[in-house]
Amino acid sequence: MRRIALIALLVLIVVAHLGLWSDATIPVEAKRRLTLLNALGWAVILLPAWGVSLWLRARTRVRDD
């Protein structure tokens, strides 16, 4: 179920970026900045969560052995 939620989140992010880039009224430089800001924001949110998940999985494996 988590995998489906993650895939849905990534699809929504990509669709939002496609919507941003298809709008002709926004200047290209603003689109670039907004895309970069959005990507950095999601990286700040998702990468630490993924790292903690990997760390916890490794700690759990060590205790099981």
ABEGO torsion letter per residue (X at the ends): XAAAAAAAAAAAAAAAAAAAAABAABBAAAAAAAAAAAAAAAAAAAAAAAAAAAAAAAAAAAAAX
